[in-house]
Amino acid sequence: MNEKTALLQRRTHDFFVGVIGLCRSLPQSPEGASISKQLLDSAGSTDSNYRAACRARSHREFIAKLGIALEEADESLGWLQALSDAEMGDPEAVRVLLQEANELTAIFVSSRKTAVRNQGEKERRRPRER
């Protein structure tokens, strides 16, 4: 595994662990519990789907798993924004996690675009079967 891949795996894992810490501190009100569950699911899925993408058996599978990681990072971003807007949780922790969710989303968008472009070029170079 190359260094950039390992670093991004570490970031997605650290993001998930940070979300766990934030969710532990949220009020156990109905809205706090609901947002906490959704945020934990999306942050955990960001981490697990990026890990799965790194172990994909094909380029198409890589693109698909990366797309799911992207969707989940963006969903996490939405839940974190809701916490921020509702002034729930530690404001600094929410701010830091919002920034990381935003950066992860941007990285996955860029990576997916590159992977799709590379797949298209690979298919164009492949000789046509009759």
A tleap script that builds the chain and sets N, CA, C and O, in Angstrom:
source leaprc.protein.ff14SB
mol = sequence {
  NMET ASN GLU LYS THR ALA LEU LEU GLN ARG
  ARG THR HIE ASP PHE PHE VAL GLY VAL ILE
  GLY LEU CYS ARG SER LEU PRO GLN SER PRO
  GLU GLY ALA SER ILE SER LYS GLN LEU LEU
  ASP SER ALA GLY SER THR ASP SER ASN TYR
  ARG ALA ALA CYS ARG ALA ARG SER HIE ARG
  GLU PHE ILE ALA LYS LEU GLY ILE ALA LEU
  GLU GLU ALA ASP GLU SER LEU GLY TRP LEU
  GLN ALA LEU SER ASP ALA GLU MET GLY ASP
  PRO GLU ALA VAL ARG VAL LEU LEU GLN GLU
  ALA ASN GLU LEU THR ALA ILE PHE VAL SER
  SER ARG LYS THR ALA VAL ARG ASN GLN GLY
  GLU LYS GLU ARG ARG ARG PRO ARG GLU CARG
}
set mol.1.N position { 0.849 -1.175 0.000 }
set mol.1.CA position { 0.000 0.000 0.000 }
set mol.1.C position { 0.895 1.238 0.000 }
set mol.1.O position { 1.865 1.316 0.753 }
set mol.2.N position { 0.553 2.207 -0.859 }
set mol.2.CA position { 1.401 3.392 -0.912 }
set mol.2.C position { 1.110 4.343 0.267 }
set mol.2.O position { 0.109 4.202 0.970 }
set mol.3.N position { 1.996 5.291 0.453 }
set mol.3.CA position { 1.937 6.186 1.608 }
set mol.3.C position { 0.661 7.037 1.632 }
set mol.3.O position { 0.066 7.232 2.692 }
set mol.4.N position { 0.242 7.544 0.464 }
set mol.4.CA position { -0.977 8.367 0.406 }
set mol.4.C position { -2.210 7.556 0.801 }
set mol.4.O position { -3.087 8.052 1.509 }
set mol.5.N position { -2.271 6.319 0.343 }
set mol.5.CA position { -3.395 5.444 0.677 }
set mol.5.C position { -3.429 5.182 2.178 }
set mol.5.O position { -4.486 5.268 2.804 }
set mol.6.N position { -2.277 4.864 2.751 }
set mol.6.CA position { -2.201 4.600 4.190 }
set mol.6.C position { -2.588 5.838 4.999 }
set mol.6.O position { -3.277 5.731 6.013 }
set mol.7.N position { -2.147 7.004 4.549 }
set mol.7.CA position { -2.486 8.246 5.246 }
set mol.7.C position { -3.987 8.501 5.196 }
set mol.7.O position { -4.583 8.897 6.198 }
set mol.8.N position { -4.597 8.278 4.045 }
set mol.8.CA position { -6.037 8.504 3.932 }
set mol.8.C position { -6.813 7.474 4.747 }
set mol.8.O position { -7.853 7.805 5.317 }
set mol.9.N position { -6.337 6.242 4.816 }
set mol.9.CA position { -6.977 5.254 5.688 }
set mol.9.C position { -6.902 5.706 7.140 }
set mol.9.O position { -7.866 5.562 7.892 }
set mol.10.N position { -5.767 6.247 7.525 }
set mol.10.CA position { -5.605 6.745 8.894 }
set mol.10.C position { -6.575 7.906 9.147 }
set mol.10.O position { -7.187 7.991 10.211 }
set mol.11.N position { -6.705 8.790 8.164 }
set mol.11.CA position { -7.610 9.943 8.325 }
set mol.11.C position { -9.059 9.508 8.456 }
set mol.11.O position { -9.787 10.026 9.302 }
set mol.12.N position { -9.488 8.556 7.624 }
set mol.12.CA position { -10.885 8.125 7.728 }
set mol.12.C position { -11.134 7.437 9.069 }
set mol.12.O position { -12.200 7.598 9.663 }
set mol.13.N position { -10.157 6.675 9.542 }
set mol.13.CA position { -10.302 6.020 10.840 }
set mol.13.C position { -10.320 7.051 11.970 }
set mol.13.O position { -11.165 6.979 12.862 }
set mol.14.N position { -9.401 7.998 11.935 }
set mol.14.CA position { -9.364 9.045 12.963 }
set mol.14.C position { -10.644 9.878 12.947 }
set mol.14.O position { -11.132 10.292 13.998 }
set mol.15.N position { -11.180 10.117 11.766 }
set mol.15.CA position { -12.454 10.836 11.652 }
set mol.15.C position { -13.554 10.058 12.374 }
set mol.15.O position { -14.313 10.632 13.155 }
set mol.16.N position { -13.637 8.763 12.115 }
set mol.16.CA position { -14.641 7.930 12.756 }
set mol.16.C position { -14.473 7.947 14.282 }
set mol.16.O position { -15.454 8.087 15.013 }
set mol.17.N position { -13.249 7.806 14.752 }
set mol.17.CA position { -12.988 7.820 16.196 }
set mol.17.C position { -13.363 9.188 16.794 }
set mol.17.O position { -13.907 9.254 17.896 }
set mol.18.N position { -13.075 10.263 16.072 }
set mol.18.CA position { -13.473 11.592 16.532 }
set mol.18.C position { -14.981 11.735 16.628 }
set mol.18.O position { -15.495 12.348 17.564 }
set mol.19.N position { -15.683 11.175 15.669 }
set mol.19.CA position { -17.157 11.206 15.700 }
set mol.19.C position { -17.669 10.399 16.894 }
set mol.19.O position { -18.621 10.813 17.556 }
set mol.20.N position { -17.049 9.255 17.173 }
set mol.20.CA position { -17.450 8.465 18.337 }
set mol.20.C position { -17.344 9.319 19.601 }
set mol.20.O position { -18.265 9.346 20.417 }
set mol.21.N position { -16.217 10.014 19.758 }
set mol.21.CA position { -16.028 10.871 20.930 }
set mol.21.C position { -17.066 11.972 21.005 }
set mol.21.O position { -17.609 12.248 22.075 }
set mol.22.N position { -17.345 12.602 19.875 }
set mol.22.CA position { -18.353 13.662 19.855 }
set mol.22.C position { -19.719 13.104 20.234 }
set mol.22.O position { -20.431 13.703 21.040 }
set mol.23.N position { -20.085 11.972 19.666 }
set mol.23.CA position { -21.411 11.401 19.929 }
set mol.23.C position { -21.579 10.997 21.388 }
set mol.23.O position { -22.682 11.075 21.928 }
set mol.24.N position { -20.502 10.569 22.026 }
set mol.24.CA position { -20.569 10.243 23.456 }
set mol.24.C position { -20.930 11.459 24.295 }
set mol.24.O position { -21.521 11.330 25.367 }
set mol.25.N position { -20.571 12.645 23.800 }
set mol.25.CA position { -20.805 13.867 24.571 }
set mol.25.C position { -22.143 14.549 24.245 }
set mol.25.O position { -22.517 15.525 24.896 }
set mol.26.N position { -22.857 14.039 23.244 }
set mol.26.CA position { -24.129 14.665 22.871 }
set mol.26.C position { -25.196 14.364 23.920 }
set mol.26.O position { -25.162 13.320 24.573 }
set mol.27.N position { -26.142 15.286 24.073 }
set mol.27.CA position { -27.226 15.034 25.021 }
set mol.27.C position { -28.035 13.806 24.597 }
set mol.27.O position { -28.176 13.535 23.405 }
set mol.28.N position { -28.555 13.077 25.557 }
set mol.28.CA position { -29.335 11.879 25.264 }
set mol.28.C position { -30.817 12.201 25.062 }
set mol.28.O position { -31.691 11.411 25.418 }
set mol.29.N position { -31.079 13.358 24.493 }
set mol.29.CA position { -32.434 13.743 24.109 }
set mol.29.C position { -32.816 12.947 22.861 }
set mol.29.O position { -31.947 12.341 22.233 }
set mol.30.N position { -34.090 12.936 22.491 }
set mol.30.CA position { -34.468 12.211 21.269 }
set mol.30.C position { -33.693 12.680 20.036 }
set mol.30.O position { -33.241 11.857 19.239 }
set mol.31.N position { -33.538 13.984 19.877 }
set mol.31.CA position { -32.808 14.476 18.700 }
set mol.31.C position { -31.319 14.174 18.792 }
set mol.31.O position { -30.696 13.854 17.780 }
set mol.32.N position { -30.739 14.267 19.981 }
set mol.32.CA position { -29.324 13.944 20.156 }
set mol.32.C position { -29.050 12.482 19.847 }
set mol.32.O position { -28.061 12.159 19.188 }
set mol.33.N position { -29.928 11.591 20.323 }
set mol.33.CA position { -29.759 10.160 20.078 }
set mol.33.C position { -29.931 9.827 18.598 }
set mol.33.O position { -29.194 9.004 18.055 }
set mol.34.N position { -30.896 10.460 17.950 }
set mol.34.CA position { -31.155 10.192 16.538 }
set mol.34.C position { -29.999 10.655 15.658 }
set mol.34.O position { -29.533 9.913 14.794 }
set mol.35.N position { -29.541 11.879 15.881 }
set mol.35.CA position { -28.426 12.405 15.095 }
set mol.35.C position { -27.166 11.594 15.367 }
set mol.35.O position { -26.401 11.295 14.450 }
set mol.36.N position { -26.959 11.243 16.619 }
set mol.36.CA position { -25.782 10.470 16.990 }
set mol.36.C position { -25.745 9.142 16.230 }
set mol.36.O position { -24.701 8.765 15.696 }
set mol.37.N position { -26.864 8.440 16.178 }
set mol.37.CA position { -26.915 7.157 15.469 }
set mol.37.C position { -26.620 7.344 13.988 }
set mol.37.O position { -25.832 6.593 13.414 }
set mol.38.N position { -27.241 8.332 13.368 }
set mol.38.CA position { -27.041 8.572 11.940 }
set mol.38.C position { -25.590 8.965 11.647 }
set mol.38.O position { -24.989 8.486 10.685 }
set mol.39.N position { -25.046 9.833 12.481 }
set mol.39.CA position { -23.665 10.298 12.279 }
set mol.39.C position { -22.664 9.165 12.488 }
set mol.39.O position { -21.702 9.037 11.731 }
set mol.40.N position { -22.885 8.350 13.504 }
set mol.40.CA position { -22.003 7.199 13.724 }
set mol.40.C position { -22.040 6.246 12.526 }
set mol.40.O position { -21.005 5.750 12.080 }
set mol.41.N position { -23.236 6.003 12.020 }
set mol.41.CA position { -23.368 5.105 10.861 }
set mol.41.C position { -22.632 5.660 9.641 }
set mol.41.O position { -21.899 4.930 8.973 }
set mol.42.N position { -22.821 6.939 9.352 }
set mol.42.CA position { -22.202 7.494 8.143 }
set mol.42.C position { -20.687 7.628 8.284 }
set mol.42.O position { -19.957 7.358 7.331 }
set mol.43.N position { -20.206 8.039 9.450 }
set mol.43.CA position { -18.755 8.159 9.645 }
set mol.43.C position { -18.093 6.779 9.620 }
set mol.43.O position { -17.015 6.617 9.048 }
set mol.44.N position { -18.738 5.789 10.237 }
set mol.44.CA position { -18.201 4.432 10.209 }
set mol.44.C position { -18.195 3.864 8.802 }
set mol.44.O position { -17.270 3.149 8.417 }
set mol.45.N position { -19.220 4.182 8.042 }
set mol.45.CA position { -19.304 3.705 6.668 }
set mol.45.C position { -18.276 4.400 5.775 }
set mol.45.O position { -17.764 3.791 4.836 }
set mol.46.N position { -17.974 5.651 6.055 }
set mol.46.CA position { -16.910 6.350 5.319 }
set mol.46.C position { -15.604 5.580 5.486 }
set mol.46.O position { -14.902 5.304 4.513 }
set mol.47.N position { -15.293 5.243 6.723 }
set mol.47.CA position { -14.063 4.518 7.029 }
set mol.47.C position { -14.062 3.128 6.395 }
set mol.47.O position { -13.105 2.757 5.715 }
set mol.48.N position { -15.118 2.367 6.612 }
set mol.48.CA position { -15.119 0.982 6.132 }
set mol.48.C position { -15.168 0.892 4.606 }
set mol.48.O position { -14.559 -0.007 4.027 }
set mol.49.N position { -15.874 1.795 3.953 }
set mol.49.CA position { -15.943 1.733 2.492 }
set mol.49.C position { -14.653 2.202 1.833 }
set mol.49.O position { -14.294 1.710 0.764 }
set mol.50.N position { -13.948 3.152 2.457 }
set mol.50.CA position { -12.651 3.517 1.891 }
set mol.50.C position { -11.675 2.347 2.042 }
set mol.50.O position { -10.907 2.057 1.125 }
set mol.51.N position { -11.705 1.675 3.196 }
set mol.51.CA position { -10.845 0.504 3.386 }
set mol.51.C position { -11.181 -0.566 2.344 }
set mol.51.O position { -10.284 -1.194 1.782 }
set mol.52.N position { -12.468 -0.768 2.092 }
set mol.52.CA position { -12.890 -1.759 1.091 }
set mol.52.C position { -12.431 -1.344 -0.302 }
set mol.52.O position { -12.033 -2.193 -1.099 }
set mol.53.N position { -12.482 -0.060 -0.600 }
set mol.53.CA position { -12.026 0.424 -1.908 }
set mol.53.C position { -10.544 0.099 -2.103 }
set mol.53.O position { -10.125 -0.270 -3.201 }
set mol.54.N position { -9.768 0.233 -1.056 }
set mol.54.CA position { -8.328 -0.036 -1.146 }
set mol.54.C position { -8.034 -1.511 -1.386 }
set mol.54.O position { -6.931 -1.864 -1.804 }
set mol.55.N position { -8.993 -2.355 -1.129 }
set mol.55.CA position { -8.804 -3.792 -1.330 }
set mol.55.C position { -9.703 -4.329 -2.447 }
set mol.55.O position { -9.985 -5.526 -2.519 }
set mol.56.N position { -10.137 -3.430 -3.300 }
set mol.56.CA position { -11.039 -3.804 -4.392 }
set mol.56.C position { -10.377 -4.813 -5.319 }
set mol.56.O position { -9.164 -4.789 -5.525 }
set mol.57.N position { -11.195 -5.696 -5.870 }
set mol.57.CA position { -10.699 -6.740 -6.768 }
set mol.57.C position { -10.617 -6.268 -8.209 }
set mol.57.O position { -10.012 -6.931 -9.051 }
set mol.58.N position { -11.224 -5.123 -8.494 }
set mol.58.CA position { -11.186 -4.582 -9.856 }
set mol.58.C position { -11.264 -3.063 -9.781 }
set mol.58.O position { -11.592 -2.486 -8.745 }
set mol.59.N position { -10.954 -2.436 -10.905 }
set mol.59.CA position { -11.028 -0.975 -10.968 }
set mol.59.C position { -12.471 -0.504 -10.816 }
set mol.59.O position { -12.732 0.514 -10.175 }
set mol.60.N position { -13.391 -1.234 -11.397 }
set mol.60.CA position { -14.820 -0.877 -11.275 }
set mol.60.C position { -15.287 -0.976 -9.823 }
set mol.60.O position { -16.036 -0.122 -9.348 }
set mol.61.N position { -14.845 -2.016 -9.125 }
set mol.61.CA position { -15.208 -2.164 -7.719 }
set mol.61.C position { -14.597 -1.029 -6.897 }
set mol.61.O position { -15.239 -0.508 -5.985 }
set mol.62.N position { -13.365 -0.647 -7.217 }
set mol.62.CA position { -12.726 0.483 -6.542 }
set mol.62.C position { -13.570 1.743 -6.701 }
set mol.62.O position { -13.825 2.449 -5.725 }
set mol.63.N position { -14.001 2.023 -7.922 }
set mol.63.CA position { -14.803 3.224 -8.193 }
set mol.63.C position { -16.122 3.163 -7.415 }
set mol.63.O position { -16.550 4.164 -6.840 }
set mol.64.N position { -16.754 2.010 -7.398 }
set mol.64.CA position { -18.028 1.868 -6.687 }
set mol.64.C position { -17.863 2.096 -5.186 }
set mol.64.O position { -18.638 2.840 -4.586 }
set mol.65.N position { -16.868 1.469 -4.582 }
set mol.65.CA position { -16.643 1.620 -3.137 }
set mol.65.C position { -16.217 3.053 -2.793 }
set mol.65.O position { -16.618 3.594 -1.762 }
set mol.66.N position { -15.418 3.650 -3.647 }
set mol.66.CA position { -15.014 5.030 -3.433 }
set mol.66.C position { -16.235 5.947 -3.494 }
set mol.66.O position { -16.335 6.907 -2.730 }
set mol.67.N position { -17.158 5.650 -4.400 }
set mol.67.CA position { -18.394 6.426 -4.497 }
set mol.67.C position { -19.224 6.329 -3.232 }
set mol.67.O position { -19.819 7.315 -2.799 }
set mol.68.N position { -19.265 5.147 -2.639 }
set mol.68.CA position { -20.005 4.986 -1.382 }
set mol.68.C position { -19.314 5.749 -0.256 }
set mol.68.O position { -19.980 6.405 0.545 }
set mol.69.N position { -17.992 5.670 -0.189 }
set mol.69.CA position { -17.247 6.427 0.828 }
set mol.69.C position { -17.522 7.917 0.673 }
set mol.69.O position { -17.686 8.626 1.667 }
set mol.70.N position { -17.573 8.394 -0.564 }
set mol.70.CA position { -17.882 9.795 -0.844 }
set mol.70.C position { -19.274 10.157 -0.332 }
set mol.70.O position { -19.440 11.165 0.354 }
set mol.71.N position { -20.266 9.344 -0.659 }
set mol.71.CA position { -21.637 9.614 -0.204 }
set mol.71.C position { -21.719 9.652 1.316 }
set mol.71.O position { -22.391 10.514 1.882 }
set mol.72.N position { -21.042 8.727 1.975 }
set mol.72.CA position { -21.094 8.654 3.436 }
set mol.72.C position { -20.357 9.824 4.090 }
set mol.72.O position { -20.797 10.332 5.122 }
set mol.73.N position { -19.245 10.251 3.502 }
set mol.73.CA position { -18.532 11.424 4.035 }
set mol.73.C position { -19.405 12.664 3.897 }
set mol.73.O position { -19.452 13.499 4.800 }
set mol.74.N position { -20.096 12.785 2.767 }
set mol.74.CA position { -20.987 13.918 2.551 }
set mol.74.C position { -22.178 13.870 3.512 }
set mol.74.O position { -22.614 14.904 4.017 }
set mol.75.N position { -22.699 12.668 3.763 }
set mol.75.CA position { -23.785 12.542 4.742 }
set mol.75.C position { -23.303 12.957 6.132 }
set mol.75.O position { -24.016 13.649 6.859 }
set mol.76.N position { -22.095 12.533 6.497 }
set mol.76.CA position { -21.514 12.938 7.780 }
set mol.76.C position { -21.415 14.458 7.861 }
set mol.76.O position { -21.707 15.063 8.893 }
set mol.77.N position { -21.003 15.053 6.765 }
set mol.77.CA position { -20.911 16.515 6.693 }
set mol.77.C position { -22.266 17.142 6.993 }
set mol.77.O position { -22.348 18.124 7.730 }
set mol.78.N position { -23.318 16.585 6.430 }
set mol.78.CA position { -24.665 17.105 6.676 }
set mol.78.C position { -25.087 17.003 8.130 }
set mol.78.O position { -25.648 17.950 8.681 }
set mol.79.N position { -24.821 15.858 8.762 }
set mol.79.CA position { -25.183 15.700 10.172 }
set mol.79.C position { -24.362 16.625 11.062 }
set mol.79.O position { -24.886 17.190 12.022 }
set mol.80.N position { -23.095 16.780 10.752 }
set mol.80.CA position { -22.256 17.696 11.534 }
set mol.80.C position { -22.717 19.141 11.373 }
set mol.80.O position { -22.693 19.915 12.331 }
set mol.81.N position { -23.134 19.502 10.168 }
set mol.81.CA position { -23.655 20.852 9.948 }
set mol.81.C position { -24.937 21.068 10.755 }
set mol.81.O position { -25.157 22.147 11.305 }
set mol.82.N position { -25.776 20.038 10.819 }
set mol.82.CA position { -26.999 20.128 11.621 }
set mol.82.C position { -26.659 20.331 13.101 }
set mol.82.O position { -27.293 21.141 13.778 }
set mol.83.N position { -25.663 19.598 13.601 }
set mol.83.CA position { -25.241 19.792 14.997 }
set mol.83.C position { -24.752 21.215 15.225 }
set mol.83.O position { -25.079 21.846 16.230 }
set mol.84.N position { -23.967 21.704 14.280 }
set mol.84.CA position { -23.449 23.063 14.394 }
set mol.84.C position { -24.586 24.082 14.399 }
set mol.84.O position { -24.623 24.977 15.243 }
set mol.85.N position { -25.507 23.943 13.457 }
set mol.85.CA position { -26.619 24.887 13.347 }
set mol.85.C position { -27.534 24.845 14.561 }
set mol.85.O position { -28.078 25.872 14.969 }
set mol.86.N position { -27.706 23.653 15.142 }
set mol.86.CA position { -28.566 23.493 16.319 }
set mol.86.C position { -27.814 23.778 17.618 }
set mol.86.O position { -28.389 23.712 18.705 }
set mol.87.N position { -26.522 24.097 17.496 }
set mol.87.CA position { -25.665 24.372 18.645 }
set mol.87.C position { -25.672 23.218 19.650 }
set mol.87.O position { -25.820 23.413 20.856 }
set mol.88.N position { -25.508 22.013 19.108 }
set mol.88.CA position { -25.408 20.804 19.931 }
set mol.88.C position { -23.972 20.313 19.907 }
set mol.88.O position { -23.304 20.383 18.875 }
set mol.89.N position { -23.501 19.819 21.032 }
set mol.89.CA position { -22.151 19.281 21.111 }
set mol.89.C position { -21.121 20.370 21.328 }
set mol.89.O position { -21.428 21.561 21.285 }
set mol.90.N position { -19.904 19.941 21.562 }
set mol.90.CA position { -18.792 20.865 21.766 }
set mol.90.C position { -18.510 21.601 20.456 }
set mol.90.O position { -18.165 20.967 19.460 }
set mol.91.N position { -18.652 22.931 20.441 }
set mol.91.CA position { -18.504 23.677 19.185 }
set mol.91.C position { -17.150 23.460 18.498 }
set mol.91.O position { -17.093 23.378 17.271 }
set mol.92.N position { -16.072 23.368 19.262 }
set mol.92.CA position { -14.749 23.184 18.660 }
set mol.92.C position { -14.622 21.790 18.054 }
set mol.92.O position { -14.083 21.641 16.957 }
set mol.93.N position { -15.109 20.777 18.749 }
set mol.93.CA position { -15.063 19.418 18.213 }
set mol.93.C position { -15.891 19.316 16.938 }
set mol.93.O position { -15.468 18.687 15.968 }
set mol.94.N position { -17.062 19.929 16.935 }
set mol.94.CA position { -17.918 19.921 15.744 }
set mol.94.C position { -17.209 20.640 14.602 }
set mol.94.O position { -17.228 20.165 13.466 }
set mol.95.N position { -16.588 21.774 14.889 }
set mol.95.CA position { -15.893 22.544 13.851 }
set mol.95.C position { -14.767 21.729 13.216 }
set mol.95.O position { -14.633 21.690 11.993 }
set mol.96.N position { -13.963 21.081 14.054 }
set mol.96.CA position { -12.836 20.282 13.563 }
set mol.96.C position { -13.346 19.117 12.703 }
set mol.96.O position { -12.792 18.844 11.638 }
set mol.97.N position { -14.390 18.440 13.161 }
set mol.97.CA position { -14.934 17.313 12.406 }
set mol.97.C position { -15.624 17.771 11.124 }
set mol.97.O position { -15.578 17.076 10.109 }
set mol.98.N position { -16.261 18.935 11.169 }
set mol.98.CA position { -16.856 19.508 9.952 }
set mol.98.C position { -15.776 19.753 8.901 }
set mol.98.O position { -15.951 19.419 7.729 }
set mol.99.N position { -14.672 20.333 9.326 }
set mol.99.CA position { -13.574 20.606 8.408 }
set mol.99.C position { -13.031 19.300 7.816 }
set mol.99.O position { -12.767 19.221 6.617 }
set mol.100.N position { -12.866 18.288 8.656 }
set mol.100.CA position { -12.333 17.018 8.166 }
set mol.100.C position { -13.322 16.341 7.220 }
set mol.100.O position { -12.914 15.793 6.196 }
set mol.101.N position { -14.608 16.369 7.544 }
set mol.101.CA position { -15.616 15.775 6.651 }
set mol.101.C position { -15.608 16.486 5.307 }
set mol.101.O position { -15.743 15.850 4.261 }
set mol.102.N position { -15.451 17.793 5.336 }
set mol.102.CA position { -15.392 18.578 4.097 }
set mol.102.C position { -14.164 18.187 3.274 }
set mol.102.O position { -14.264 17.998 2.062 }
set mol.103.N position { -13.020 18.067 3.921 }
set mol.103.CA position { -11.790 17.691 3.220 }
set mol.103.C position { -11.868 16.265 2.674 }
set mol.103.O position { -11.454 16.013 1.543 }
set mol.104.N position { -12.393 15.331 3.468 }
set mol.104.CA position { -12.531 13.955 2.990 }
set mol.104.C position { -13.461 13.890 1.786 }
set mol.104.O position { -13.188 13.177 0.820 }
set mol.105.N position { -14.556 14.631 1.847 }
set mol.105.CA position { -15.488 14.665 0.718 }
set mol.105.C position { -14.786 15.179 -0.532 }
set mol.105.O position { -14.932 14.599 -1.608 }
set mol.106.N position { -14.032 16.251 -0.401 }
set mol.106.CA position { -13.320 16.821 -1.550 }
set mol.106.C position { -12.279 15.835 -2.101 }
set mol.106.O position { -12.130 15.706 -3.317 }
set mol.107.N position { -11.573 15.153 -1.226 }
set mol.107.CA position { -10.579 14.167 -1.658 }
set mol.107.C position { -11.260 13.042 -2.425 }
set mol.107.O position { -10.782 12.633 -3.483 }
set mol.108.N position { -12.373 12.539 -1.900 }
set mol.108.CA position { -13.072 11.435 -2.564 }
set mol.108.C position { -13.671 11.862 -3.901 }
set mol.108.O position { -13.685 11.073 -4.847 }
set mol.109.N position { -14.163 13.091 -3.995 }
set mol.109.CA position { -14.683 13.593 -5.275 }
set mol.109.C position { -13.564 13.590 -6.309 }
set mol.109.O position { -13.732 13.086 -7.419 }
set mol.110.N position { -12.431 14.153 -5.935 }
set mol.110.CA position { -11.298 14.235 -6.850 }
set mol.110.C position { -10.784 12.843 -7.226 }
set mol.110.O position { -10.510 12.576 -8.396 }
set mol.111.N position { -10.655 11.971 -6.249 }
set mol.111.CA position { -10.151 10.614 -6.505 }
set mol.111.C position { -11.099 9.843 -7.411 }
set mol.111.O position { -10.661 9.127 -8.312 }
set mol.112.N position { -12.385 9.987 -7.175 }
set mol.112.CA position { -13.359 9.264 -7.998 }
set mol.112.C position { -13.332 9.775 -9.439 }
set mol.112.O position { -13.396 8.982 -10.378 }
set mol.113.N position { -13.237 11.093 -9.618 }
set mol.113.CA position { -13.151 11.651 -10.972 }
set mol.113.C position { -11.932 11.099 -11.701 }
set mol.113.O position { -12.020 10.718 -12.867 }
set mol.114.N position { -10.802 11.059 -11.015 }
set mol.114.CA position { -9.578 10.532 -11.618 }
set mol.114.C position { -9.740 9.051 -11.960 }
set mol.114.O position { -9.345 8.616 -13.042 }
set mol.115.N position { -10.311 8.288 -11.054 }
set mol.115.CA position { -10.483 6.849 -11.296 }
set mol.115.C position { -11.429 6.597 -12.469 }
set mol.115.O position { -11.178 5.710 -13.285 }
set mol.116.N position { -12.503 7.361 -12.560 }
set mol.116.CA position { -13.449 7.202 -13.680 }
set mol.116.C position { -12.767 7.580 -14.993 }
set mol.116.O position { -12.931 6.893 -16.001 }
set mol.117.N position { -12.003 8.672 -14.980 }
set mol.117.CA position { -11.278 9.096 -16.188 }
set mol.117.C position { -10.275 8.017 -16.604 }
set mol.117.O position { -10.181 7.678 -17.784 }
set mol.118.N position { -9.535 7.482 -15.649 }
set mol.118.CA position { -8.557 6.432 -15.952 }
set mol.118.C position { -9.242 5.180 -16.484 }
set mol.118.O position { -8.719 4.532 -17.390 }
set mol.119.N position { -10.392 4.833 -15.940 }
set mol.119.CA position { -11.132 3.660 -16.423 }
set mol.119.C position { -11.581 3.880 -17.864 }
set mol.119.O position { -11.492 2.973 -18.692 }
set mol.120.N position { -12.060 5.078 -18.160 }
set mol.120.CA position { -12.479 5.386 -19.531 }
set mol.120.C position { -11.322 5.310 -20.507 }
set mol.120.O position { -11.480 4.785 -21.609 }
set mol.121.N position { -10.169 5.821 -20.126 }
set mol.121.CA position { -8.988 5.754 -20.994 }
set mol.121.C position { -8.551 4.308 -21.207 }
set mol.121.O position { -8.152 3.924 -22.306 }
set mol.122.N position { -8.631 3.527 -20.160 }
set mol.122.CA position { -8.253 2.110 -20.251 }
set mol.122.C position { -9.194 1.384 -21.225 }
set mol.122.O position { -8.751 0.573 -22.037 }
set mol.123.N position { -10.466 1.678 -21.134 }
set mol.123.CA position { -11.436 1.026 -22.022 }
set mol.123.C position { -11.272 1.482 -23.469 }
set mol.123.O position { -11.477 0.691 -24.389 }
set mol.124.N position { -10.906 2.739 -23.684 }
set mol.124.CA position { -10.693 3.233 -25.050 }
set mol.124.C position { -9.461 2.608 -25.692 }
set mol.124.O position { -9.424 2.419 -26.908 }
set mol.125.N position { -8.461 2.289 -24.892 }
set mol.125.CA position { -7.235 1.679 -25.412 }
set mol.125.C position { -7.406 0.194 -25.705 }
set mol.125.O position { -6.671 -0.373 -26.515 }
set mol.126.N position { -8.373 -0.431 -25.048 }
set mol.126.CA position { -8.593 -1.863 -25.225 }
set mol.126.C position { -9.097 -2.131 -26.656 }
set mol.126.O position { -10.005 -1.448 -27.130 }
set mol.127.N position { -8.515 -3.109 -27.331 }
set mol.127.CA position { -8.986 -3.412 -28.693 }
set mol.127.C position { -10.447 -3.853 -28.675 }
set mol.127.O position { -10.899 -4.557 -27.771 }
set mol.128.N position { -11.142 -3.429 -29.670 }
set mol.128.CA position { -12.570 -3.784 -29.801 }
set mol.128.C position { -12.718 -5.260 -30.156 }
set mol.128.O position { -12.028 -5.774 -31.037 }
set mol.129.N position { -13.626 -5.926 -29.460 }
set mol.129.CA position { -13.907 -7.329 -29.794 }
set mol.129.C position { -15.049 -7.360 -30.801 }
set mol.129.O position { -15.965 -6.541 -30.735 }
set mol.130.N position { -14.992 -8.290 -31.713 }
set mol.130.CA position { -16.041 -8.378 -32.747 }
set mol.130.C position { -16.927 -9.545 -32.493 }
set mol.130.O position { -17.866 -9.783 -33.253 }
savepdb mol mol.pdb
quit
